[in-house]
Amino acid sequence: MAGIVDTSKGLPSHPERATLEGKNKFLGFWFFLGGETIMFATFFGTYLGLRNGVGDGPTSTELFALPLVFIMTMILLTSSMTSVFAMFAMKKNKFKQMMAWMIITVVLGIAFLGMEIYEFQHYVHDYEFGFTTSAFSSAFYTLVGLHGAHVLFGLCWITILIFRYMRSGITLTNAPKFYVASLYWHFIDVVWIFIFTVVYLMGAGGY
């Protein structure tokens, strides 16, 4: 079949961009990422404009528990590193190793998402900090929840790739798909670093 190589004979040094289809996926992803960046920048600007509109609700200094958020951050950053290891394995044509690292990435992503859900439940039940409590709460849940939705989407994306290609090996057809999914996961991590800094660190410090 055209576009597929025999993995027993090895792959090009950059299998994710070795075909026109791979290059198009790579280029299209960067256009998509540009739109995502603009969208998140808009929500960050909205949050910064509304973060002091607490009304009768709790403030950020009363809410945010940095130890929990720090653990979440370390988990997500570690998942970014494991996805890098997966791409290194792909370029070395080590399919089982790549799959193992991708599965670890998914497990870490699920752990992050579970902790974020726990965090939201904690705010709602212990502080009565719901989506409509104040302008601050609406901006907070919209921004952080949007990121959580992207994490969920990334988890579904990678999981589907794992199950679809678990027996096929690395080919010039699926290599670009894994690579682009990995890049998307890095983007999610970068956005979280901004959320951790702008929302949690500045909020806990009262800035």
C-alpha positions as CSV (number, residue, x, y, z in Angstrom):
1,M,0.0,0.0,0.0
2,A,1.4,3.4,-0.9
3,G,2.6,5.6,1.9
4,I,3.3,2.6,4.2
5,V,6.7,1.3,4.9
6,D,7.8,-2.1,6.2
7,T,8.8,-1.4,9.8
8,S,11.2,-4.3,9.7
9,K,13.3,-2.3,7.3
10,G,13.2,0.8,9.4
11,L,11.7,4.3,9.0
12,P,13.0,7.6,7.8
13,S,14.7,9.8,10.5
14,H,11.6,12.0,10.5
15,P,8.7,9.6,9.8
16,E,6.1,12.2,10.9
17,R,6.9,14.4,8.0
18,A,8.2,11.9,5.4
19,T,5.1,12.2,3.1
20,L,3.1,15.0,1.7
21,E,0.2,13.9,3.9
22,G,2.4,14.1,7.0
23,K,3.6,17.6,6.0
24,N,0.1,18.8,5.4
25,K,-1.0,17.5,8.8
26,F,1.9,19.2,10.4
27,L,1.1,22.5,8.7
28,G,-2.6,22.3,9.3
29,F,-2.0,21.7,13.0
30,W,0.0,24.9,13.3
31,F,-2.9,26.9,11.8
32,F,-5.2,25.2,14.2
33,L,-2.9,26.0,17.1
34,G,-2.8,29.7,16.1
35,G,-6.6,29.8,16.5
36,E,-6.5,28.0,19.9
37,T,-3.8,30.5,21.1
38,I,-6.0,33.4,20.2
39,M,-9.0,31.8,21.9
40,F,-7.1,31.2,25.2
41,A,-5.6,34.7,25.1
42,T,-9.1,36.1,24.9
43,F,-10.2,34.0,28.0
44,F,-7.1,35.0,29.9
45,G,-7.8,38.7,29.2
46,T,-11.4,38.2,30.4
47,Y,-10.2,36.5,33.6
48,L,-7.8,39.3,34.3
49,G,-10.5,41.9,33.8
50,L,-13.0,40.0,36.1
51,R,-10.8,38.5,38.8
52,N,-11.5,41.2,41.3
53,G,-15.3,41.0,40.8
54,V,-15.9,38.7,43.8
55,G,-19.2,40.2,45.0
56,D,-20.2,38.3,48.2
57,G,-18.2,35.2,47.2
58,P,-14.8,34.1,48.3
59,T,-11.6,35.7,47.0
60,S,-8.7,33.9,45.3
61,T,-6.6,34.1,48.4
62,E,-9.3,32.3,50.4
63,L,-9.7,29.6,47.7
64,F,-6.5,28.4,46.1
65,A,-4.5,25.7,47.7
66,L,-1.1,25.8,46.0
67,P,0.1,22.3,47.2
68,L,-2.7,20.6,45.3
69,V,-2.2,22.7,42.2
70,F,1.5,22.2,42.3
71,I,1.0,18.4,42.3
72,M,-1.3,18.8,39.3
73,T,1.3,20.8,37.5
74,M,4.0,18.3,38.1
75,I,1.8,15.5,36.9
76,L,0.9,17.4,33.7
77,L,4.6,18.3,33.0
78,T,5.6,14.7,33.6
79,S,3.0,13.6,31.0
80,S,4.5,16.1,28.5
81,M,7.9,14.5,29.1
82,T,6.6,11.0,28.6
83,S,5.0,12.0,25.3
84,V,8.5,13.3,24.3
85,F,9.9,9.9,25.1
86,A,7.2,8.3,23.0
87,M,8.2,10.4,20.0
88,F,11.9,9.5,20.5
89,A,10.9,5.8,20.5
90,M,8.9,6.4,17.3
91,K,11.8,7.8,15.5
92,K,13.9,4.8,16.6
93,N,11.1,2.5,15.3
94,K,10.5,1.1,18.7
95,F,6.8,0.6,18.5
96,K,6.1,-1.2,21.8
97,Q,8.2,1.4,23.7
98,M,6.3,4.2,22.0
99,M,3.0,2.7,22.9
100,A,4.1,2.2,26.5
101,W,5.1,5.9,26.9
102,M,1.8,7.0,25.2
103,I,-0.2,4.9,27.7
104,I,1.7,6.4,30.6
105,T,0.9,9.8,29.2
106,V,-2.8,9.0,29.1
107,V,-2.7,7.7,32.7
108,L,-1.0,10.8,33.9
109,G,-3.5,13.0,32.0
110,I,-6.4,11.1,33.6
111,A,-4.8,11.7,37.1
112,F,-4.6,15.4,36.4
113,L,-8.2,15.6,35.2
114,G,-9.4,13.7,38.2
115,M,-7.6,16.1,40.6
116,E,-9.1,19.1,38.7
117,I,-12.6,17.7,39.1
118,Y,-11.8,17.1,42.8
119,E,-10.6,20.7,43.1
120,F,-13.9,22.1,41.5
121,Q,-16.0,19.9,43.8
122,H,-14.0,21.2,46.8
123,Y,-14.7,24.8,45.8
124,V,-18.4,24.2,45.3
125,H,-19.1,22.2,48.4
126,D,-16.7,23.8,50.9
127,Y,-16.8,27.4,49.7
128,E,-20.1,27.6,47.8
129,F,-18.0,28.9,44.9
130,G,-20.2,28.0,41.9
131,F,-20.1,29.2,38.3
132,T,-22.7,32.0,39.0
133,T,-21.4,33.0,42.4
134,S,-19.5,36.1,41.0
135,A,-17.9,37.5,37.9
136,F,-14.6,36.1,39.3
137,S,-16.0,32.5,39.6
138,S,-17.5,32.6,36.1
139,A,-14.2,33.7,34.6
140,F,-12.3,31.2,36.6
141,Y,-14.4,28.2,35.8
142,T,-14.6,29.2,32.1
143,L,-10.9,29.5,31.7
144,V,-9.8,26.5,33.8
145,G,-12.7,24.4,32.6
146,L,-11.9,25.2,29.0
147,H,-8.4,23.9,29.6
148,G,-9.8,20.8,31.3
149,A,-12.0,20.2,28.2
150,H,-8.9,20.4,26.1
151,V,-7.2,17.8,28.3
152,L,-10.2,15.5,27.9
153,F,-10.1,15.9,24.2
154,G,-6.4,15.2,24.1
155,L,-6.9,12.1,26.2
156,C,-9.6,10.8,23.9
157,W,-7.5,11.6,20.8
158,I,-4.4,9.7,22.1
159,T,-6.5,6.8,23.4
160,I,-8.2,6.3,20.1
161,L,-4.8,6.3,18.3
162,I,-3.5,3.7,20.7
163,F,-6.4,1.4,20.2
164,R,-6.6,1.9,16.5
165,Y,-2.9,1.2,15.8
166,M,-1.9,-1.1,18.6
167,R,-1.2,-3.9,16.2
168,S,-0.1,-2.1,13.1
169,G,3.4,-0.9,14.1
170,I,4.8,2.5,13.1
171,T,4.1,3.5,9.5
172,L,4.2,6.6,7.5
173,T,0.5,6.8,7.8
174,N,0.1,6.8,11.5
175,A,3.4,8.4,12.5
176,P,2.1,12.0,11.7
177,K,-1.0,11.3,13.7
178,F,0.9,10.4,16.9
179,Y,3.3,13.3,16.4
180,V,0.5,15.9,16.0
181,A,-1.3,14.5,19.0
182,S,1.9,14.8,21.0
183,L,2.4,18.4,19.9
184,Y,-1.2,19.1,21.0
185,W,-0.5,17.6,24.4
186,H,2.6,20.0,24.7
187,F,0.3,22.9,23.9
188,I,-2.1,21.9,26.7
189,D,0.9,21.8,29.1
190,V,2.1,25.3,28.0
191,V,-1.4,26.7,28.5
192,W,-1.5,25.2,32.0
193,I,1.8,26.8,32.9
194,F,0.1,30.2,32.2
195,I,-2.9,29.2,34.2
196,F,-0.8,28.1,37.1
197,T,1.0,31.5,37.0
198,V,-1.7,33.9,36.2
199,V,-4.6,32.3,38.0
200,Y,-3.2,30.4,41.0
201,L,0.2,32.0,41.9
202,M,-1.1,35.6,41.3
203,G,-4.4,34.7,42.9
204,A,-2.9,33.1,46.0
205,G,-0.6,36.1,46.4
206,G,-3.4,38.6,46.2
207,Y,-2.1,40.2,43.0
